[in-house]
Amino acid sequence: MVAAARLRKGAVNSARGAASLLREALTTARACGAGGPERAGLVLMRADSAFYSHNVIAAARREGACFSITARMDAAVKRAIGAIGEDAWTAIRYPNAIWDDEGNAGSPTPRSPRSASPRSPPGASATTFPPG
């Protein structure tokens, strides 16, 4: 479902107005029944790194949405990842994923082997599957 869209001038930063666009999208999604009749159910928002900002995260929290936002790998993010102990990582199990022989989740579409971080959680891999 497309819950919100905006046409903008060509030379506009991707994140400009993203928080208000998110609020508009979540309001529309809930009006269409997302989260159930009591509006207490799960509503999930996903965004790429262009929308990684305090304003977008704050808007998602205020609106009660669960969210996944890709973070840019800047110095602060690298330091935070480096501070996570090896025993603190938890593998994510995806119920409909394609699994390799070692039990690692892969992707049905080809990806660059560089997509796996050198600090990926134990059990993660950069498995690449051929198309088709």
Protein Blocks (a to p, Z undefined) as FASTA:
>chain_A
ZZbdcdddfklcfkgoklmmmmmmmmmmmmnoggijnopaccdddddfklgcfklmmmmm
mnopacdddddddfklmmmmmmpcfklpccdddfkbccdfkopacdfbdcdfklpcfkbc
ehiacddcdeZZ
